[in-house]
Amino acid sequence: MKLAHPLRRSGLITAFVLALVSAALTGCSDREHAPTLNYTLLDGSQHSTAALKGHVVLINFWATTCTTCVKEIPHLVEAYQRLHPQGLEALSVAMSYDKLDYITEFTRARQLPYPVTFDRNGELAQGFGKVQITPTTFVLNKKGDIIKRFVGEPDYAQLDALLKELLAEAV
């Protein structure tokens, strides 16, 4: 029995590992559809993710105790303020383990311009693929498909380019 040359075998392993890493970095390649879930905003109003269809949407799962989340908020606010007039919508989802009074104060102090919900029972996190790591940010196209999932702090230039590309697409 003849074994593959070590360099060829190593090359195959490298190619396999690179393919796995590439798949992980590109997010949702199968264009999974965003779940239809109901949620309540901090102001008490009732909403559904179904109402977001027809818009490019940024959904950000975060916690007040997450330093990376706190660090990324100004970037998300800036992107939202700049791109909302072009049709960008956003939903900020505070994790179930956070405290409502902390979320409310954080939102007020930073004057978050987009809707904020407290995922009190974890239903949104569960519906979006069992989100456990914060921050986790989803980008949805106008059809309601999940185009990208960023786990951890996103590459802001890549996020911005993706949002602009999706906003330019027809429904």
N, C-alpha and C positions, 0 to 999 in steps of 0.2 A: 504494500500500500504506500503510495507516494503522497506526502503531505505538501500542502501549498508552501511556496517559498515564504519565509517569515515576513519579508517586506510586503508581499502581496496580501498575506493574511492581515498584517497590520494595516494595510491600506483599506481593506474591506471593513475592518473594525472601525477605523477612523471615519470612513464614509458613513457607516451606520450611526455612529455617535453624532456626527455632524447633522445627519438627517433628523435624528431625535431632537437635538438642540434647536435646529431650525424650526421644526414643528412646534416646539414649546414656545419659541420666541414669537412666532407669527400668530399665536392666539387661536381663535376658532376658525379652522380652515374649512370646516364643513358647513359653515353658515347656518348654525343652529338658530332657530327662531326664539326670540325673547319670550319668557313666560308671561301669561296674562295673570296679574296679581293685583289685588286691591291693597291700598295703603292709606294711612291718615297722615296728613302733614301736621307740623307743629301747631298750625293755626286751627286745627280741628277739622279741616275740610277733607272730605273723602275723595279718593281718586283711584284710577286703575292704569296699569301700564298699557292697556289697550288704547287709551286715549293718546298715547305718545306716537302711535303709528302715523306715518306721514311726515315725521320730523326726524332729523338727525338728533340722536340723544346720547348724552354722556351720563352714565349712572356710576356714582362713586360711593363705594362702601368704605366707611371710615369710623374712627373712634377718637374721642377727645384725649384719650391716654396714649395715642399712637403719634410719636414724634414725626415720623415720615408723613403721616396724614396732615398734621399741622403745617409742616413745611410745604406740602404741595398745594394747600388751599389757595394761597395768593395766585398761583399759576392757573388754577382752575377758574377762579373768579375772573381773572384777566381774560382768559380765553372765552368764557361765557359772555362777558360784557362786550367783547369785540365781535363775537360771532352770533350772538342771539338775534341781532337785527336781520341776519341772513337766514334765520330759521333754526338755529341750534337751541335745543331744550336740554335741561339738566335736571337730575334728581340726586340729591345727597341723601345717602342712607346711613344713619348712625346705627351701629351694631347693637344687638340686644343686651350685651353685657355692659353697655355704657349706662350712665345715669341721666334721666330726663332733664333734671335741673342743670347739669353740666352742659348737655347738648343745647338747651335753650339759651343759656348764658353765652356759650361759644358762638352760636349763630348770631345772637344779638350783638355781641362785642365786635365781631368781624364783619358785621353787616352783609352776610351772605345773600347775594342777589337772586339765587335760585331756590327752588323748593327743597325743604328738608323734612325728612320723615325719620321717626324713631322706629326701628324694626323690633319692636317690643317683644314679639314672640319668635323672631328669627325666620319668619315665613319668606321674606324677600331673599335673605341670604341662602336659604334652602332652595328656593325656586331658581336662583341663578347659579346653581351648580355647587351648592354647599360651601359658599364663601366663608372662609375662616380666617384668612390672612388679610390684614389691612395695611395699607390701602389696596383695594381691588377696584379697578375701573373698567367699565364696559362701554364700548362704543357701538351704537345701533344705527343701521342705515334707515332710510325712510320706509322701507318695507317691514321694519321691525326685526331684522336679522341681526344677530350679534356678529359684528365684523371683527372686533378686536377685544381681547381681555388683557389688561395690564395688571400684573400682580406685583405689588411694590410700587415705588415711584416710577412713573412713566418717563420715557424720553419725550420731553415737551415739544421738541421740533418735529418728531415723528407723529405725535398726537395731533399737533396743529395741522400738519400737512394732511393727515387722514381726515380730520374734520372738514377742512376746506374742500378736499376731493369729494367727500360724501355730500356736502352741501351743494356742490355744483351739479350733482347727478339729478336727472329727472326721476320722478317717482316710479 
